[in-house]
Structure formats: C-alpha cells, structure tokens
Amino acid sequence: MKRVKILGSGCGSCNQLFDAVKAVVTAEGILATVEKVEDLQQIMAYNVMTTPALVVDEKVVSKGRLLSHEEIKALLTAKPQGCCGSHGSKTEGGSSCCC
C-alpha cells in the first residue's frame, strides 16, 4: 500500500491537490493512504520550501504546483527505482537486492 502525503499550510492549492489525489486513488483503485500534513516543522523535515508538495512513500515527487489526474496517476503507480527497485540486480548470495 502506498503512503501519500500532501504537504501544505491548508491553502486553496493544497486542498485542491489533496482532493485531486483522493479522487485519483478512488477512480483508479490504487491502494493508498492519503494524509494532509500542515505542520510547518514536519513540512520542513522534507526540505520543502514551496507548497503544495506531494510525497509518495516518503519521497517528495512534486513541489509547488497542482498536478493533473494523469500526472498524479503516473506518480502513484510508478515502479520503485534504485537498489531494491526495478533494475533486478543479483547479489553474490543470490538475493534480488544489492543492499
């Protein structure tokens, strides 16, 4: 299940992004929790200076703009990247993760 957070002060744009993300999750049948984060210290912990910001599984994927339905869908359904993501590397022990 995806963990999605909308970071913002509660302004109109932040609320619009929150509603849009919830709509995409529902329309596309994406398994996700969607949370609004309005606490300034929590927002600063993500190194975000421009809101609204979208965080997916603790990674900031968008800052300072509203996103279309298709953009949100793409961000919520993207395959993980990096070591334990989609590259498929094998370690000496045969596991599929190099971490």
LOLOBA-240667 format. One record per residue: y, x, z of N, C-alpha, C in turn; residue in one letter. Coordinates in pm, whole numbers, padded with zeros to 5 digits, always signed. Last residue first. Example, Ala and Ser with C-alpha at 12.3 -4.5 7.8 and 13.67 -1.06 7.14 Angstrom:
2
-00225+01285+00708-00106+01367+00714+00003+01290+00787s/-00569+01319+00780-00450+01230+00780-00330+01320+00780a/
//
This chain:
99
-00430+02135-00154-00353+02156-00031-00438+02223+00076c/-00553+02063-00386-00536+02206-00363-00460+02236-00233c/-00812+01826-00422-00675+01855-00378-00664+02003-00345c/-01073+01769-00470-00979+01744-00578-00835+01771-00539s/-01307+02027-00371-01229+01906-00345-01125+01891-00456s/-01439+02264-00416-01476+02150-00498-01398+02024-00470g/-01364+02496-00296-01463+02414-00225-01504+02290-00302g/-01163+02583-00466-01291+02654-00463-01399+02572-00397e/-01023+02275-00602-01017+02397-00521-01154+02464-00526t/-00896+02138-00901-01005+02151-00804-00986+02280-00727k/-00642+01916-01020-00692+02050-00991-00803+02046-00888s/-00520+01675-01104-00665+01686-01099-00719+01824-01074g/-00263+01570-01128-00300+01684-01211-00449+01716-01207h/-00165+01354-00976-00245+01325-01094-00294+01446-01172s/-00156+01473-00645-00126+01368-00741-00221+01368-00859g/-00151+01670-00465-00258+01571-00450-00238+01455-00545c/+00070+01820-00577-00057+01878-00543-00171+01777-00537c/+00242+01602-00809+00231+01714-00716+00088+01748-00685g/+00285+01244-00804+00294+01375-00869+00274+01483-00764q/+00137+00918-00831+00187+01030-00750+00186+01159-00830p/+00248+00692-01083+00140+00769-01023+00201+00882-00941k/+00458+00407-01038+00439+00544-01086+00323+00611-01012a/+00528+00161-00947+00392+00174-01000+00362+00314-01053t/+00790+00173-00867+00691+00128-00770+00547+00146-00818l/+00923+00256-01097+00927+00341-00978+00820+00302-00876l/+00873+00037-01269+00826+00172-01304+00822+00263-01182a/+01005-00170-01129+00861-00176-01154+00805-00038-01183k/+01270-00079-01150+01206-00092-01019+01055-00094-01034i/+01304-00094-01428+01320+00034-01359+01252+00030-01222e/+01265-00371-01473+01173-00272-01533+01183-00136-01466e/+01483-00481-01333+01345-00518-01298+01248-00412-01348h/+01729-00219-01279+01675-00337-01348+01533-00364-01298s/+01921-00124-00990+01818-00098-01090+01772-00228-01154l/+02233+00004-00883+02139-00107-00891+02043-00077-01004l/+02295+00321-00722+02300+00227-00835+02200+00115-00818r/+02268+00526-00528+02399+00487-00576+02404+00392-00694g/+01954+00668-00610+02071+00666-00521+02190+00611-00596k/+01599+00677-00607+01722+00631-00671+01833+00628-00567s/+01396+00785-00459+01377+00779-00603+01500+00731-00679v/+01299+00963-00183+01416+00897-00243+01400+00903-00394v/+00994+00902-00031+01063+00986-00130+01178+00906-00189k/+00843+00734+00133+00924+00839+00196+00990+00936+00098e/+00748+00541-00052+00657+00629+00020+00727+00755+00069d/+01058+00527-00190+00920+00482-00210+00828+00585-00148v/+01382+00418-00152+01284+00514-00104+01146+00454-00123v/+01695+00383-00293+01559+00330-00291+01464+00442-00254l/+02025+00311-00185+01922+00408-00223+01786+00343-00207a/+02349+00185-00276+02217+00173-00217+02124+00283-00265p/+02500+00488-00145+02407+00376-00135+02442+00272-00242t/+02518+00829-00104+02561+00717-00186+02457+00607-00179t/+02396+01018+00047+02539+01001+00069+02593+00880-00007m/+02101+01106+00200+02162+01012+00106+02308+00994+00143v/+01912+01239+00353+02010+01316+00276+02075+01231+00166n/+01763+01095+00523+01710+01104+00386+01804+01184+00296y/+01921+01092+00744+01798+01170+00753+01732+01186+00615a/+02113+00903+00680+02148+01045+00667+02025+01135+00674m/+01971+00672+00754+02006+00694+00613+02036+00842+00590i/+01960+00705+01031+01836+00701+00954+01862+00728+00806q/+02235+00691+01087+02159+00814+01119+02027+00818+01043q/+02299+00425+01005+02357+00542+00939+02280+00671+00965l/+02083+00163+00949+02129+00258+01050+02174+00388+00982d/+01964+00003+00764+02110+00001+00770+02168+00098+00871e/+01704-00056+00558+01748+00039+00660+01900+00046+00656v/+01464-00297+00489+01605-00262+00475+01642-00168+00590k/+01146-00280+00333+01227-00276+00455+01369-00237+00421e/+00846-00397+00219+00985-00370+00180+01071-00386+00303v/+00523-00297+00142+00612-00347+00245+00752-00306+00202t/+00306-00392-00127+00411-00308-00069+00477-00379+00048a/+00131-00437-00404+00108-00434-00259+00208-00337-00197l/+00259-00636-00660+00249-00500-00605+00230-00509-00454i/+00291-00854-00831+00175-00846-00743+00152-00707-00686g/+00518-00893-00974+00420-00801-01031+00294-00788-00946e/+00666-01070-00814+00636-01103-00954+00524-01019-01012a/+00687-00926-00566+00623-01057-00575+00577-01087-00717t/+00820-00693-00645+00695-00683-00569+00618-00815-00581v/+01052-00806-00759+00957-00729-00842+00821-00720-00773v/+01171-00922-00532+01134-01005-00647+01033-00935-00735a/+01222-00697-00373+01130-00800-00324+01082-00889-00438k/+01410-00575-00540+01283-00508-00511+01181-00609-00462v/+01619-00765-00531+01555-00731-00659+01419-00665-00637a/+01691-00762-00260+01638-00885-00320+01564-00856-00450d/+01782-00492-00246+01674-00540-00158+01609-00665-00219f/+01993-00501-00428+01877-00416-00455+01758-00459-00371l/+02163-00681-00294+02112-00713-00428+01989-00629-00459q/+02222-00539-00061+02149-00665-00050+02089-00705-00185n/+02366-00331-00177+02245-00301-00101+02157-00426-00089c/+02583-00469-00285+02490-00396-00374+02358-00366-00304s/+02707-00572-00049+02654-00659-00153+02553-00591-00244g/+02600-00382+00242+02697-00427+00142+02629-00513+00036c/+02446-00261+00425+02444-00406+00427+02545-00465+00329g/+02440+00009+00390+02517-00043+00502+02511-00194+00517s/+02110+00136+00303+02247+00093+00278+02310+00028+00398g/+01802+00173+00149+01898+00234+00242+02037+00187+00205l/+01504+00018+00139+01634+00013+00077+01732+00065+00182i/+01173+00132+00108+01290+00114+00193+01414+00110+00105k/+00827+00077+00094+00953+00079+00022+01067+00052+00120v/+00512+00187+00070+00616+00164+00171+00750+00184+00103r/+00220+00051-00085+00346+00125-00093+00436+00089+00024k/-00118+00084+00000+00000+00000+00000+00124+00088+00000m/
//
